[in-house]
Amino acid sequence: MPLKTRQQVRDEFAHQGLSFSAWAKQRNYSVALVSAILNDDQAKPARKCLRGESHNIAVDLGLKVGVKTAFATSSVAFRPSAAPRMAAAA
C-alpha cells in the first residue's frame, strides 16, 4: 500500500465529509495532535511521528508504515520535582 501525503489524507476527509475531530474521537486520539499532524509541512514536518500517539496516528492515517504501539494515556506524568522530599536531619 503506497503511503499518502498529508494533502491526500485531508482530501479524503473532505471527500468523505468527515472532520479531523470526529476521526480522532472515534479512535481515542487527541484532536489537537491529529490536526497538528495533518496541517504540518509535508517537506519539513515539525512532528516527525517517531513514537507514541503521533506514531500511531500517522500509521492509522497511512502517512507512514509501521506497527501501532501501546503508549501511556495518563495525563499525569511523573515529575521528579513534585516527588515528596525527605526532611533533612538537623
VENMOJO-V696186 format. One record per backbone hydrogen bond with DSSP energy under -0.5 kcal/mol. CO is the residue of the C=O (numbers start at 1). NH is the residue of the N-H. If there is no record, write none. Layout:
# VENMOJO-V696186
co=CO nh=NH
co=CO nh=NH
This chain:
# VENMOJO-V696186
co=5 nh=9
co=6 nh=10
co=7 nh=11
co=8 nh=12
co=9 nh=13
co=10 nh=14
co=11 nh=15
co=12 nh=16
co=13 nh=17
co=13 nh=18
co=14 nh=17
co=19 nh=23
co=20 nh=24
co=21 nh=25
co=22 nh=26
co=23 nh=27
co=24 nh=27
co=24 nh=29
co=25 nh=28
co=30 nh=34
co=31 nh=35
co=32 nh=36
co=33 nh=37
co=34 nh=38
co=35 nh=39
co=37 nh=40
co=46 nh=48
co=51 nh=54
co=51 nh=55
co=52 nh=56
co=53 nh=57
co=54 nh=58
co=55 nh=59
co=56 nh=60
co=57 nh=61
co=58 nh=62
co=58 nh=63
co=58 nh=64
co=59 nh=62
co=62 nh=4
co=75 nh=77
co=78 nh=80
co=79 nh=82
co=79 nh=83
co=80 nh=83
